């Protein structure tokens, strides 16, 4: 069956990262020629462990280097850019604010400038984040027209900047650019063990105390999306940019689940029913609640999540168990 992506030259920035590697896998399945722009490929990355790095063209460099980016786009006649490269770790963003803003915001500006002067690029899909909306406690789904609120980290500010400038370039220069806003993506191959799901799995597989530290009291309710559904979301946006340029889309499960429940469910799936998650954060009077309204993606892109939270957690745990002799050293 014909694929929209068959034979297209696709560049995935940050393709050696967690989400980028899964996107590369889907593009390869659909017949695209895949180029990855990243600064390195970790031996623990999903791209390497799954052998995907043998099927893509690796370009090592910095997305803030405009000359390098322009040369790469021209040399390989790139027609589609998926821009996922970022400094994504929230705690680090407050420790390294300049680096975070530089990579996440100025890196996006660099790619947009390269696209503006390119003779080959037809479309760009930009990874934004649910962090765009800031901190919320309201138990209502957030729509794309909601304004950014105050946030407690520099990462959120950097994603607001990248999100806004991408949509501006689309409108001002008549470019086919779309923005994807995701919440708490999880799945096989995430080596950021400060995140909830990888940390839970690490504690379970290493038979350590089921302790999640002081960042939260366990009451936060968030939107969790499997990485395979995320990859399909990127592709849907890319396929529809002729009609939907300059738009931002929310992607998630469309419902909030407490992080305590997610951690508890993982313990049950692993067979440690007696282990109750320990969250030692300061008790909140009102829980943080954040989930996205995905109605626009359903209507305009015909996209909907396919993987339930329980099935996604089970398959994620199974993958880590199968690769744990390698992955345990990534932490």
C-alpha positions in Angstrom: 0.0 0.0 0.0 1.3 3.5 -0.9 2.6 5.6 1.9 2.7 9.4 2.0 6.3 9.0 3.3 7.6 6.6 0.7 10.8 7.9 -0.7 10.8 11.3 1.1 14.0 12.7 2.6 13.2 13.3 6.2 15.5 14.9 8.8 14.7 14.2 12.4 16.6 16.6 14.7 17.2 14.9 18.1 16.6 11.6 16.3 18.9 9.8 18.7 16.7 10.8 21.6 13.7 8.9 23.1 10.8 10.2 21.0 13.0 10.9 18.0 14.1 7.3 17.7 10.6 6.0 17.8 9.7 8.5 15.0 12.6 7.3 13.0 11.4 3.7 13.4 8.0 4.6 12.0 9.4 6.6 9.1 11.6 3.7 8.1 8.7 1.4 8.2 6.8 3.7 5.9 9.6 3.8 3.3 11.2 7.2 4.0 14.9 8.0 3.8 15.7 9.1 7.3 18.5 11.5 8.3 19.2 12.1 12.0 20.8 15.4 13.2 22.1 15.0 16.8 25.2 15.7 18.8 25.8 12.0 19.7 24.2 8.6 19.8 24.3 7.0 23.2 25.0 3.3 23.4 21.8 3.1 25.5 19.6 4.9 23.1 16.6 3.2 21.6 18.0 4.1 18.2 21.2 2.1 18.9 19.6 -0.8 20.9 17.0 -1.5 18.2 19.6 -1.3 15.4 18.0 1.7 13.8 21.2 3.6 13.6 22.3 1.2 10.9 19.4 2.3 8.7 19.6 6.1 9.0 22.1 8.6 7.9 23.7 10.2 11.0 24.7 13.8 10.9 26.6 14.9 14.0 26.3 18.6 14.7 24.5 21.4 16.6 21.2 22.7 15.5 22.3 26.2 16.5 25.0 26.2 13.7 23.1 27.8 10.9 25.8 27.2 8.2 25.9 23.5 9.1 22.1 23.2 9.1 21.8 24.9 5.7 24.5 22.8 4.2 23.0 19.5 5.5 19.5 20.4 4.2 20.9 21.3 0.8 23.3 18.4 0.5 20.7 15.7 1.2 17.8 17.5 -0.5 15.7 17.3 2.7 12.0 17.9 2.0 10.6 17.3 5.6 12.0 18.3 8.9 10.8 16.9 12.2 12.3 19.2 14.9 12.6 17.3 18.2 16.0 18.3 19.3 15.9 20.0 22.8 17.2 20.1 26.3 14.1 18.2 27.7 15.0 17.6 31.4 12.9 20.0 33.5 15.1 20.1 36.7 18.2 20.7 34.5 16.5 23.7 32.9 16.6 25.6 36.1 20.3 24.7 36.7 21.3 25.5 33.1 18.8 28.2 32.0 21.0 29.7 29.2 21.8 26.4 27.6 18.1 25.4 27.8 16.9 28.6 26.2 19.7 28.6 23.6 19.0 25.0 22.4 15.2 25.0 22.7 14.5 28.5 21.5 17.5 29.6 19.4 17.9 26.1 17.9 14.3 26.4 16.6 15.0 29.9 15.2 18.0 28.5 13.4 16.0 25.7 11.7 13.3 28.1 10.7 15.8 30.5 9.1 17.3 27.6 7.2 13.9 26.5 6.0 13.0 30.1 5.0 16.0 30.1 2.6 15.8 26.5 1.5 14.8 25.4 -2.0 14.0 21.8 -0.9 12.1 21.8 2.4 8.4 21.5 1.9 7.3 21.1 5.5 8.4 21.2 9.1 6.8 19.6 12.2 7.9 21.2 15.5 7.8 19.4 18.9 6.3 21.7 21.5 5.0 20.5 24.9 2.1 20.7 27.3 4.6 22.7 29.4 3.5 25.5 27.0 0.4 26.0 29.2 2.3 26.4 32.5 1.1 25.1 35.8 -2.6 24.4 36.3 -4.9 23.0 39.0 -8.2 23.2 37.2 -9.8 19.9 36.4 -10.7 20.7 32.8 -9.0 19.8 29.6 -6.8 22.5 28.1 -7.5 23.6 24.6 -5.0 25.0 22.1 -6.3 28.5 22.4 -5.5 28.6 26.2 -2.8 31.2 27.0 0.5 30.2 28.6 0.4 30.6 32.4 3.3 31.1 34.9 5.6 28.1 35.1 8.1 27.0 37.7 10.8 26.0 35.3 12.8 27.5 32.4 12.0 24.5 30.2 8.4 25.7 29.9 9.4 29.2 28.9 11.8 27.9 26.3 9.0 25.8 24.7 6.7 28.8 24.7 9.3 30.7 22.7 9.9 27.9 20.2 6.1 27.2 19.8 5.3 30.9 19.2 8.1 31.6 16.7 7.3 28.4 14.7 3.7 29.5 14.2 4.8 33.1 13.4 7.1 31.9 10.6 4.3 29.8 9.2 2.0 32.8 9.0 4.5 35.5 8.0 6.5 33.6 5.4 3.7 31.3 4.2 5.6 28.1 5.3 4.1 24.7 6.0 4.9 24.4 9.7 2.9 22.6 12.3 3.3 22.4 16.1 2.7 19.4 18.3 2.0 19.8 22.0 2.5 16.6 24.1 2.1 15.6 27.7 4.2 13.0 29.6 5.2 10.7 26.8 6.4 7.3 28.0 7.4 4.0 26.5 10.4 1.7 25.6 13.8 3.3 25.6 13.5 6.4 27.8 16.8 6.8 29.6 15.7 9.9 31.5 15.3 8.1 34.9 14.1 11.2 36.6 10.8 10.8 34.8 8.0 8.8 36.6 7.7 5.7 34.4 11.5 5.0 33.9 12.1 5.7 37.6 9.4 3.3 38.7 10.7 0.6 36.4 14.3 1.1 37.6 13.2 0.8 41.3 11.2 -2.4 40.4 13.8 -4.1 38.4 16.6 -3.3 40.8 14.5 -4.3 43.7 14.9 -1.0 45.4 12.6 0.9 47.7 9.6 2.2 45.7 10.5 5.8 46.5 10.0 8.7 44.2 11.7 11.4 46.2 10.6 14.9 47.1 9.5 16.4 43.8 5.8 15.5 44.3 3.4 14.3 47.0 1.9 11.8 44.6 -1.3 13.8 44.1 -0.5 15.3 40.7 -2.9 14.2 37.9 -1.4 14.2 34.4 -2.0 13.1 30.9 0.1 10.1 29.8 0.7 9.3 26.1 2.5 6.2 24.7 5.4 7.1 22.5 4.0 5.1 19.6 0.9 7.3 19.6 3.2 10.3 19.7 5.1 9.1 16.6 1.8 8.7 14.7 0.8 12.2 15.8 4.0 13.7 14.2 3.2 11.9 11.0 -0.4 13.0 10.9 0.6 16.6 11.3 3.2 16.3 8.5 0.7 14.8 6.1 -1.9 17.5 6.7 0.3 20.6 6.5 -0.9 21.6 3.1 -4.2 22.5 4.8 -3.2 23.1 8.4 0.0 25.2 8.3 0.6 27.4 11.3 -1.6 25.3 13.6 -0.8 23.9 17.0 -2.3 20.6 18.1 -2.7 18.9 21.4 -1.9 15.2 21.7 -2.5 13.0 24.8 -5.0 10.5 26.2 -7.4 13.3 27.0 -7.7 12.4 30.6 -5.8 12.9 33.8 -4.4 10.0 35.9 -2.6 10.5 39.2 1.0 9.7 39.3 0.4 7.6 42.4 -2.0 5.4 40.4 0.5 5.1 37.5 3.3 4.0 39.9 0.9 1.6 41.7 -0.2 0.1 38.4 3.4 -0.6 37.3 4.1 -2.3 40.6 1.1 -4.5 40.1 2.1 -5.4 36.5 5.5 -6.4 37.9 3.9 -8.5 40.6 4.9 -6.4 43.5 1.4 -5.7 44.7 2.5 -5.0 48.3 4.8 -2.2 47.2 3.1 1.1 47.7 4.6 4.2 46.0 6.4 6.6 48.3 6.2 10.3 47.4 7.8 12.6 49.9 7.0 16.0 48.4 5.3 18.7 50.5 1.6 18.0 50.8 -0.5 20.2 48.5 -3.9 21.6 49.4 -4.9 21.3 45.8 -3.4 18.7 43.4 -1.8 19.8 40.2 -4.0 18.7 37.4 -3.1 18.9 33.7 -4.5 17.2 30.7 -5.1 18.2 27.1 -8.2 18.6 25.0 -7.5 16.5 21.9 -10.7 17.3 20.1 -8.9 19.4 17.4 -6.6 16.6 16.5 -9.5 14.2 16.2 -11.5 16.6 14.0 -8.7 18.0 11.8 -6.2 15.2 11.6 -8.3 12.1 12.3 -5.9 11.2 15.1 -6.7 9.4 18.3 -4.6 7.5 20.8 -4.6 3.8 20.2 -2.7 2.4 23.2 -4.4 2.4 26.6 -2.5 3.3 29.7 -2.5 -0.2 31.1 -1.4 -1.8 27.8 1.2 0.9 27.3 2.7 0.4 30.8 2.7 -3.4 30.4 4.5 -3.3 27.0 7.0 -0.7 28.3 7.8 -2.8 31.4 8.2 -5.9 29.2 10.7 -4.0 26.9 12.8 -2.8 29.9 12.8 -6.3 31.4 14.1 -7.8 28.1 16.9 -5.1 27.8 17.7 -4.5 31.4 21.2 -5.8 31.3 22.0 -2.9 29.0 19.5 -0.3 30.3 20.5 -0.6 34.0 23.8 1.2 33.2 22.0 4.1 31.5 21.0 5.6 34.8 
